[in-house]
Amino acid sequence: MRYDCIIIGGGIIGTAVLDRLTAYRLNVLLLEAQDDVASFATRANSGIVHAGYDCEPGTLKAKYNVRGNSVLWKDAEELDVPNLKCGSLVVAREDGLKGLEELQRKGNISGVKTEILDAAATRRIEPNVASDIAYSLYAPSAGIVSPYQLAIGYADRAILNGGEVRLNSSVTAIEEIDNGYRVTAGGEMFEARAVVNCAGNNGAPVNDLVGAEHYDSVYRRGDYFVLDNTERKNVHTVIFPLPTAAGKGILVAPTADGNVIYGPTAVDTVNGDTASTADSLDALRQNVPLSFDKPAFNKCIRVYSGLRTLIGHDFVIGESKLCKNFFMAIGICSPGLTSAPAIADDLSQEIAKKLGAERKKDIVTVLPRRKTLERLLEDGKQLNELVKEDPAWGRIVCRCEKVTEAEIIAAIHSPLPATTVDAVKRRTRAGMGRCQGGFCGPRVMEIISRELGIPLEQVKKGLGAEIARYRVKEVE
Ligand SMILES: Cc1cc2nc3c(=O)[nH]c(=O)nc-3n(C[C@H](O)[C@H](O)[C@H](O)COP(=O)(O)OP(=O)(O)OC[C@H]3O[C@@H](n4cnc5c(N)ncnc54)[C@H](O)[C@@H]3O)c2cc1C
């Protein structure tokens, strides 16, 4: 099959690039190795929309962070993705004022508005900072977003605008041909005039497949605690310590879905390692109280970890000098989530120009508002009426997060269908609550099995993660 452009990788970068490219008259295909988009770094990060004061001025990180922050809020609203511009604080003790001033200086050069606050002003924004915090750097433009829902939103909108997404399609070969590339993925071959490498942690190996620039990567794991939503009342903003050479440090933050997170650590490791260790979690236990007065590790409902890839000190973005029409956005570590929409704006313009494509006249910009039981009741609907229209509104599948069968069915039939238990979880929050799917998991499996017409034992948690191996008995 022949396309104008193939994107490799369906994280936040690949889906944002797909979204932007489908605004042009181009046939675009995204190839993703996993069985859903947002399956790697994009699902396991802090979900912070950074202000951009800490990036070294003049770098791609600084440029795209600041521009991304100004674009992302509009995208999140259009795509109906949970977000909140709650601001952020970098907190410091008496001896940390110089560090805050240095951050403010960098921010000023990059055009980021910040304010240095004393102890009293800091506590008016966040009463629960640690008792010896004397100053903070306040950035009102920072906030939080659901990272995986943003990627899913980009993919959904792109599909409605004519884009194509192939899941379970790991790219294993790329060959230069006349006027483009031949890409092998999932045992099939695809051709395109241009290719964009957005393969996240596999960015450098994918470059090697085609003979584009070779890069050495450093892989850094970050572990987190997720707390029950009862802790949300204690955290009003994103609280950072002063950054170090290893990164932005261990933060305390609300999530866009109403939980609280502590993390991440920064552990240098190998590609593919996302297993939290006891040492790393201990580091969180020791560090969180240094900036936050109300640590509640006993309210932890799960731990997770994400892996970032560093290539040198900056993002690598643009066309390869060695391979014509082979583009890349790799080494996209933090603040990659915030930067994604701005990176995608620039890359899509560059690619469209090279391919001589014009913008389409009519495209979908706003996705329909997702129907949830909570929203419908808030809008004044009566439960009786809803159940009369569709009995699935009366069946609560996830009791922790109050997710109904109707919402799960909608996710399974969305533009990019959710076909696994984890994919349903990312779209509806079924399984994200206190019991972590202990109750609703089997019900979600049954609904997926019924809606997709596949045997129950073929319903997976995610790629390679089987739940039911085989039937032990048949019930009449
Ligand atoms: C711990 C941590 C905390 C972070 N916190 C923040 C934050 O708060 N704010 C912020 O702005 N940024 C943050 N980031 C950075 C942000 O998460 C990343 O920059 C971003 O998710 C990278 O997106 P990506 O699309 O490049 O990579 P990914 O999300 O990893 O996506 C790459 C995709 O490519 C696919 N792929 C790989 N190889 C192939 C192949 N051969 N064929 C087909 N598909 C392939 C993978 O399956 C994957 O889905 C954080 C990162 C980490 C790890």
The ligand as an SDF file (V2000), in Angstrom:
LIG
                    3D

 53 58  0  0  0  0  0  0  0  0999 V2000
    9.0870    9.4640   34.1190 C   0  0  0  0  0  0  0  0  0  0  0  0
    8.7520   10.4910   33.0800 C   0  0  0  0  0  0  0  0  0  0  0  0
    8.1320   11.6890   33.4500 C   0  0  0  0  0  0  0  0  0  0  0  0
    7.8220   12.6430   32.4960 C   0  0  0  0  0  0  0  0  0  0  0  0
    7.0920   13.7540   32.8470 N   0  0  0  0  0  0  0  0  0  0  0  0
    6.7410   14.6460   31.8990 C   0  0  0  0  0  0  0  0  0  0  0  0
    5.9250   15.7560   32.2250 C   0  0  0  0  0  0  0  0  0  0  0  0
    5.4230   15.8650   33.3220 O   0  0  0  0  0  0  0  0  0  0  0  0
    5.6880   16.6890   31.2700 N   0  0  0  0  0  0  0  0  0  0  0  0
    6.2170   16.5940   30.0300 C   0  0  0  0  0  0  0  0  0  0  0  0
    6.0170   17.5060   29.2300 O   0  0  0  0  0  0  0  0  0  0  0  0
    6.9410   15.4990   29.6630 N   0  0  0  0  0  0  0  0  0  0  0  0
    7.2010   14.5370   30.5600 C   0  0  0  0  0  0  0  0  0  0  0  0
    7.9130   13.4260   30.2210 N   0  0  0  0  0  0  0  0  0  0  0  0
    8.3330   13.2570   28.8460 C   0  0  0  0  0  0  0  0  0  0  0  0
    7.2280   12.6740   27.9840 C   0  0  0  0  0  0  0  0  0  0  0  0
    6.5260   11.6690   28.6450 O   0  0  0  0  0  0  0  0  0  0  0  0
    7.8740   12.1130   26.7330 C   0  0  0  0  0  0  0  0  0  0  0  0
    8.6610   13.1330   26.1750 O   0  0  0  0  0  0  0  0  0  0  0  0
    6.8690   11.6850   25.6950 C   0  0  0  0  0  0  0  0  0  0  0  0
    5.9010   10.8310   26.2370 O   0  0  0  0  0  0  0  0  0  0  0  0
    7.6100   10.9950   24.5660 C   0  0  0  0  0  0  0  0  0  0  0  0
    6.6670   10.6510   23.6130 O   0  0  0  0  0  0  0  0  0  0  0  0
    7.1030    9.7960   22.3540 P   0  0  0  0  0  0  0  0  0  0  0  0
    5.9160    9.7760   21.4720 O   0  0  0  0  0  0  0  0  0  0  0  0
    8.3840   10.3170   21.8080 O   0  0  0  0  0  0  0  0  0  0  0  0
    7.4610    8.3590   22.9420 O   0  0  0  0  0  0  0  0  0  0  0  0
    6.5120    7.1550   23.4280 P   0  0  0  0  0  0  0  0  0  0  0  0
    5.3620    7.6220   24.1900 O   0  0  0  0  0  0  0  0  0  0  0  0
    7.4110    6.1590   24.0800 O   0  0  0  0  0  0  0  0  0  0  0  0
    5.9590    6.5620   22.0720 O   0  0  0  0  0  0  0  0  0  0  0  0
    6.7740    5.8910   21.1580 C   0  0  0  0  0  0  0  0  0  0  0  0
    5.9350    4.8250   20.5060 C   0  0  0  0  0  0  0  0  0  0  0  0
    6.6700    4.2260   19.4630 O   0  0  0  0  0  0  0  0  0  0  0  0
    6.3390    2.8630   19.4310 C   0  0  0  0  0  0  0  0  0  0  0  0
    7.4160    2.1460   18.7530 N   0  0  0  0  0  0  0  0  0  0  0  0
    8.6770    1.9460   19.1820 C   0  0  0  0  0  0  0  0  0  0  0  0
    9.3570    1.2280   18.2830 N   0  0  0  0  0  0  0  0  0  0  0  0
    8.5210    0.9840   17.2530 C   0  0  0  0  0  0  0  0  0  0  0  0
    8.6410    0.2680   16.0280 C   0  0  0  0  0  0  0  0  0  0  0  0
    9.7950   -0.3070   15.6770 N   0  0  0  0  0  0  0  0  0  0  0  0
    7.5600    0.2030   15.2150 N   0  0  0  0  0  0  0  0  0  0  0  0
    6.3740    0.7870   15.5620 C   0  0  0  0  0  0  0  0  0  0  0  0
    6.2160    1.4560   16.7080 N   0  0  0  0  0  0  0  0  0  0  0  0
    7.2730    1.5610   17.5440 C   0  0  0  0  0  0  0  0  0  0  0  0
    6.2010    2.4710   20.8940 C   0  0  0  0  0  0  0  0  0  0  0  0
    5.4290    1.2970   21.0450 O   0  0  0  0  0  0  0  0  0  0  0  0
    5.5530    3.7080   21.4660 C   0  0  0  0  0  0  0  0  0  0  0  0
    4.1470    3.5940   21.5210 O   0  0  0  0  0  0  0  0  0  0  0  0
    8.2020   12.4280   31.1500 C   0  0  0  0  0  0  0  0  0  0  0  0
    8.8020   11.2230   30.7860 C   0  0  0  0  0  0  0  0  0  0  0  0
    9.0270   10.2460   31.7310 C   0  0  0  0  0  0  0  0  0  0  0  0
    9.5610    8.9190   31.3090 C   0  0  0  0  0  0  0  0  0  0  0  0
  1  2  1  0
  2  3  1  0
  2 52  2  0
  3  4  2  0
  4  5  1  0
  4 50  1  0
  5  6  2  0
  6  7  1  0
  6 13  1  0
  7  8  2  0
  7  9  1  0
  9 10  1  0
 10 11  2  0
 10 12  1  0
 12 13  2  0
 13 14  1  0
 14 15  1  0
 14 50  1  0
 15 16  1  0
 16 17  1  0
 16 18  1  0
 18 19  1  0
 18 20  1  0
 20 21  1  0
 20 22  1  0
 22 23  1  0
 23 24  1  0
 24 25  2  0
 24 26  1  0
 24 27  1  0
 27 28  1  0
 28 29  2  0
 28 30  1  0
 28 31  1  0
 31 32  1  0
 32 33  1  0
 33 34  1  0
 33 48  1  0
 34 35  1  0
 35 36  1  0
 35 46  1  0
 36 37  1  0
 36 45  1  0
 37 38  2  0
 38 39  1  0
 39 40  1  0
 39 45  2  0
 40 41  1  0
 40 42  2  0
 42 43  1  0
 43 44  2  0
 44 45  1  0
 46 47  1  0
 46 48  1  0
 48 49  1  0
 50 51  2  0
 51 52  1  0
 52 53  1  0
M  END
$$$$
